[in-house]
């Protein structure tokens, strides 16, 4: 055991996490649930790097209270060994599906496994099955400790399976490459598993989170800063990728009626709020695989991979219900949406967009005619 190497590897890990903490405060402006999970991962890895250095530093030192501190440090490390891979799994799910209610529904098994392993970590304080601190304050690994590595591997496999399943059903997200941060974690954990006394797990986790942060910045290039949904640049990438792969998909182009009147009468800040309200309605109306994009100004496009040309009808019904619910409230103005539908099975993206656009403007023109007749 070389303390210099242990301090160097974990010191680099702490530096990387401190740097990301500093940079992320100025770059990550949206307070989504996944942003908070990412912050927890940064703090967790930073503390683990520090705790591992501390545990190696006091190991074998026989001073009053040091044995208790050694137990506390290693109990913390074993506990967080389970928590962080699970948080990585949660982060990936939130990044892909943007639905925090999925976590308890889909990961009950993983949560139960985690709780059992945490119970075993506490039990180790009374029955040393995972590790033991001798009376000379020396850490000893016990056979059950290898179970933690298998649980970590299981969580990583779950994350890989989640990404594979999502990509198969919905198409890959351009900004999310799981290998960029999963591979360093797996390599570091494997090396520490095979070579006792080697301290690489938390440095590899720090490197993995650095890759994760790079992916976050890549994601921001595809997010509209006002309504926090995908932008036209990402829309172009998605329809091109799907078209090249021969995937069939439906689309809806939506436009907020009388948006100029809202801006002129109530100001642009209220107009921005109206766009955010529409975005919330479009997101909350999603059933399964709908992707929401801000196309331009007050225009939105919703895409869905499907073989059925009429598959967007249920989604549209949900949107109309939510618009009606919004308008029943005491509002300064009423929301009204015009939309056009199209189905792409030929690879002709321009024709796909044009059909949606033409249908939408036909509905919009009819809405204005109806409004004029109502005023008359």
C-alpha positions in Angstrom: 0.0 0.0 0.0 1.6 3.2 -1.2 0.0 6.2 0.6 1.5 8.6 -2.0 -0.4 6.9 -4.9 -3.6 6.8 -2.8 -3.4 10.5 -2.1 -2.5 11.3 -5.7 -5.4 9.3 -7.2 -8.0 10.5 -4.7 -6.6 14.1 -4.7 -7.1 14.2 -8.4 -10.7 12.9 -7.9 -11.4 15.7 -5.3 -9.9 18.3 -7.7 -12.1 17.1 -10.6 -15.2 17.2 -8.4 -14.4 20.6 -6.9 -13.9 22.0 -10.4 -17.2 20.6 -11.6 -19.0 21.9 -8.6 -17.6 25.4 -9.3 -18.3 25.3 -13.1 -21.7 23.7 -12.8 -23.0 26.5 -10.5 -22.4 28.9 -13.4 -23.4 26.6 -16.3 -26.3 24.5 -15.0 -29.1 27.0 -14.6 -32.2 24.7 -14.9 -33.1 23.1 -11.6 -34.4 19.8 -12.8 -34.5 16.8 -10.7 -31.7 15.3 -12.7 -29.6 18.4 -12.0 -30.0 17.8 -8.3 -29.1 14.1 -8.7 -26.0 15.2 -10.6 -25.1 17.5 -7.7 -25.5 14.7 -5.2 -23.2 12.5 -7.3 -20.5 15.2 -7.3 -20.6 15.7 -3.5 -20.8 12.0 -2.9 -17.7 11.2 -5.0 -15.8 14.1 -3.5 -16.5 13.0 0.1 -15.7 9.4 -0.8 -12.3 10.4 -2.2 -11.6 12.3 1.0 -12.9 9.5 3.2 -10.8 6.9 1.5 -7.6 9.0 2.0 -8.6 9.4 5.6 -9.2 5.7 6.2 -5.8 4.7 4.6 -4.1 7.5 6.6 -5.3 6.3 10.0 -5.1 2.6 9.2 -2.7 0.8 11.5 -2.4 3.9 13.8 -3.2 2.9 17.4 -4.5 6.1 19.0 -7.6 6.6 21.2 -10.7 6.7 19.0 -8.9 5.9 15.7 -10.4 2.4 15.5 -13.9 3.9 15.8 -13.1 6.5 13.1 -11.8 3.7 10.9 -15.0 1.8 11.3 -17.0 5.0 10.6 -15.0 5.8 7.4 -15.3 2.4 5.9 -19.0 2.0 6.8 -19.6 5.3 5.0 -17.6 4.1 1.9 -19.5 0.8 1.8 -22.8 2.6 2.0 -22.0 5.1 -0.7 -20.6 2.3 -2.9 -24.3 1.2 -3.2 -25.9 4.6 -3.4 -23.9 6.2 -6.1 -24.4 3.5 -8.8 -28.1 3.7 -8.1 -28.1 7.4 -8.5 -26.3 7.0 -11.8 -29.2 4.7 -12.9 -31.7 7.3 -11.7 -29.9 10.1 -13.5 -30.0 8.1 -16.8 -33.7 7.3 -16.4 -34.5 11.0 -15.7 -32.4 12.2 -18.6 -34.1 9.8 -21.0 -37.7 9.9 -19.8 -38.0 13.2 -17.9 -40.4 11.6 -15.4 -39.5 11.3 -11.8 -42.6 9.2 -11.0 -41.1 6.3 -13.0 -38.4 5.7 -10.4 -40.4 3.9 -7.7 -42.6 2.2 -10.4 -39.7 0.7 -12.3 -36.9 0.2 -9.7 -38.6 -1.3 -6.7 -36.3 -4.3 -7.0 -33.1 -2.2 -7.1 -34.3 -0.2 -4.2 -35.1 -3.3 -2.1 -31.6 -4.7 -3.0 -30.0 -1.5 -1.9 -31.9 -1.4 1.4 -30.9 -5.0 2.1 -27.2 -4.2 1.4 -27.4 -1.1 3.6 -28.8 -3.3 6.4 -25.9 -5.7 5.9 -23.5 -2.7 6.1 -25.0 -1.8 9.5 -25.0 -5.4 10.6 -21.2 -5.5 9.8 -20.6 -3.3 12.8 -21.8 -6.1 15.1 -21.0 -9.2 12.9 -17.9 -8.5 10.7 -18.9 -10.1 7.4 -17.8 -7.4 5.0 -14.8 -5.9 6.7 -13.2 -5.9 10.1 -10.9 -3.4 12.0 -8.5 -5.4 14.2 -7.5 -4.3 17.6 -4.4 -2.8 16.0 -6.7 -0.6 13.9 -5.9 -2.5 10.6 -8.6 -2.9 8.0 -9.3 -6.4 6.8 -11.6 -7.3 3.9 -14.0 -10.1 4.6 -15.7 -12.4 1.9 -19.1 -10.7 1.9 -17.4 -7.5 0.7 -17.3 -8.9 -2.8 -21.1 -8.9 -2.9 -21.0 -5.1 -3.0 -19.0 -5.3 -6.2 -21.6 -7.6 -7.8 -24.4 -5.3 -6.7 -22.5 -2.3 -8.3 -22.1 -4.4 -11.5 -25.8 -5.2 -11.4 -26.8 -1.5 -11.2 -24.4 -0.7 -14.1 -26.0 -3.5 -16.1 -29.4 -2.1 -15.4 -28.3 1.3 -16.6 -26.9 -0.2 -19.8 -30.1 -2.2 -20.4 -32.2 0.9 -19.8 -30.3 2.8 -22.4 -30.4 0.0 -24.9 -34.1 -0.5 -24.4 -34.8 3.3 -24.8 -32.7 3.5 -27.9 -34.5 0.6 -29.5 -37.9 2.0 -28.7 -37.3 5.7 -29.2 -34.0 6.2 -31.0 -30.8 7.3 -29.3 -30.4 10.7 -27.8 -27.6 12.5 -29.5 -26.2 14.0 -26.2 -26.3 10.8 -24.1 -23.4 8.3 -24.5 -23.5 6.0 -21.5 -20.1 4.5 -22.3 -18.5 7.9 -21.7 -19.0 7.6 -17.9 -19.9 4.0 -17.3 -16.7 2.5 -18.7 -14.3 4.3 -16.4 -16.5 3.4 -13.4 -16.5 -0.3 -14.3 -12.7 -0.4 -15.0 -11.9 1.3 -11.8 -14.2 -0.9 -9.7 -12.8 -4.0 -11.4 -9.2 -3.1 -10.8 -9.9 -2.3 -7.1 -11.8 -5.6 -6.8 -8.9 -7.6 -8.3 -6.0 -5.9 -6.5 -6.4 -5.3 -2.8 -5.0 -2.0 -1.6 -5.3 -0.3 -5.1 -7.3 2.9 -4.8 -8.8 3.7 -8.2 -12.6 3.3 -7.7 -13.3 6.9 -6.7 -10.9 8.4 -9.2 -12.6 6.5 -12.0 -16.0 7.6 -10.7 -14.7 11.2 -10.8 -13.6 10.7 -14.4 -16.9 9.2 -15.3 -18.8 12.2 -13.8 -16.5 14.5 -15.7 -17.7 12.7 -18.9 -21.3 13.0 -17.6 -20.9 16.8 -17.2 -19.5 17.0 -20.8 -22.7 15.3 -21.9 -24.8 17.8 -19.9 -23.2 20.7 -21.8 -23.8 18.9 -25.0 -27.5 18.5 -24.0 -27.8 22.2 -23.4 -27.0 22.9 -27.0 -30.2 21.1 -27.9 -32.5 22.7 -25.2 -34.5 25.8 -25.8 -33.5 28.2 -22.9 -37.0 29.7 -22.5 -39.3 26.7 -22.5 -36.7 24.1 -21.6 -37.7 21.6 -24.3 -35.8 20.4 -27.4 -35.0 23.0 -30.0 -35.1 23.0 -33.8 -31.5 22.0 -34.1 -32.2 18.7 -32.3 -35.4 18.2 -34.2 -33.4 18.3 -37.5 -31.0 15.7 -36.1 -33.8 13.4 -34.9 -35.9 13.4 -38.1 -32.7 12.9 -40.2 -31.5 10.0 -38.1 -34.9 8.3 -38.1 -35.4 8.9 -41.8 -31.9 7.4 -42.5 -32.8 4.3 -40.5 -36.1 3.8 -42.3 -38.1 4.5 -39.1 -41.8 5.6 -39.6 -43.0 8.4 -37.4 -46.0 10.7 -36.9 -45.8 14.4 -36.2 -47.9 17.3 -35.1 -47.1 21.0 -35.6 -48.8 23.3 -33.2 -49.1 27.0 -33.1 -50.4 29.3 -30.3 -53.3 31.4 -31.7 -53.3 35.1 -31.0 -49.9 35.1 -29.5 -49.2 38.6 -30.9 -52.3 39.9 -29.1 -51.0 38.4 -25.8 -47.6 40.1 -26.3 -49.2 43.5 -27.4 -51.8 43.6 -24.6 -49.9 42.1 -21.6 -46.3 42.4 -22.5 -43.6 40.0 -23.7 -43.0 38.6 -20.2 -46.6 37.4 -20.2 -46.1 36.1 -23.7 -43.2 34.1 -22.4 -45.4 32.7 -19.7 -48.0 31.7 -22.2 -45.3 29.7 -24.2 -44.2 28.0 -21.0 -47.8 27.1 -20.2 -48.3 25.6 -23.6 -45.0 23.7 -23.2 -46.2 22.3 -19.9 -49.5 21.2 -21.5 -47.6 19.5 -24.4 -45.3 17.7 -22.0 -47.9 16.6 -19.5 -50.1 15.2 -22.3 -47.4 12.7 -23.4 -48.5 9.1 -23.2 -45.4 7.1 -24.0 -42.9 8.0 -26.7 -43.8 11.6 -27.8 -40.9 14.1 -28.2 -41.7 17.8 -27.9 -39.7 20.4 -29.8 -39.9 24.2 -30.0 -39.8 24.7 -33.8 -39.9 28.5 -34.0 -41.5 31.4 -32.0 -44.8 30.0 -30.8 -44.7 26.9 -33.0 -44.0 23.4 -31.6 -43.6 20.0 -33.2 -44.3 16.7 -31.5 -42.9 13.5 -32.9 -43.6 9.9 -32.2 -42.0 6.7 -33.7 -45.0 4.6 -34.9 -46.3 2.5 -37.7 -49.8 3.9 -37.3 -50.6 7.2 -39.1 -53.5 8.0 -36.6 -51.4 7.3 -33.5 -51.3 11.0 -32.4 -55.1 11.3 -31.9 -55.1 10.3 -28.3 -52.3 12.6 -27.6 -54.2 15.5 -29.2 -57.3 14.7 -27.1 -55.2 14.9 -24.0 -53.8 18.3 -25.1 -57.3 19.6 -25.8 -58.5 18.5 -22.3 -55.6 20.3 -20.7 -56.2 23.5 -22.7 -59.8 23.4 -21.6 -58.8 22.9 -18.0 -56.4 25.9 -18.3 -59.0 28.1 -19.8 -61.5 27.3 -17.0 -59.2 29.0 -14.6 -59.2 32.7 -13.9 -56.8 33.7 -16.6 -56.0 37.0 -18.3 -56.4 35.3 -21.6 -57.5 32.0 -23.1 -55.2 29.5 -24.8 -56.1 28.3 -28.3 -54.0 26.0 -30.4 -54.0 25.2 -34.1 -52.3 22.1 -35.4 -51.5 20.0 -38.4 -50.7 16.3 -38.7 -48.4 14.3 -40.9 -47.0 10.8 -41.2 -43.5 10.1 -42.5 -42.9 6.7 -44.1 -40.9 7.8 -47.2 -37.9 9.6 -45.9 -39.1 12.9 -47.5 -38.6 15.2 -44.5 -39.4 18.4 -46.4 -42.8 17.0 -47.5 -43.4 15.8 -43.9 -42.9 19.3 -42.5 -44.8 21.0 -45.3 -47.9 18.9 -44.8 -48.0 19.7 -41.1 -47.4 23.3 -41.7 -50.2 23.6 -44.3 -52.7 21.8 -42.2 -51.9 23.9 -39.2 -52.3 27.2 -41.1 -55.7 26.0 -42.5 -56.9 25.4 -38.9 -55.4 28.7 -37.8 -57.2 30.6 -40.6 -60.5 28.9 -39.6 -60.0 29.9 -36.0 -59.6 33.5 -37.0 -62.7 33.3 -39.2 -64.7 31.8 -36.3 -63.4 34.4 -33.9 -64.4 37.2 -36.4 -67.9 35.7 -36.8 -68.2 35.5 -33.0 -67.4 39.2 -32.6 -69.8 40.1 -35.3 
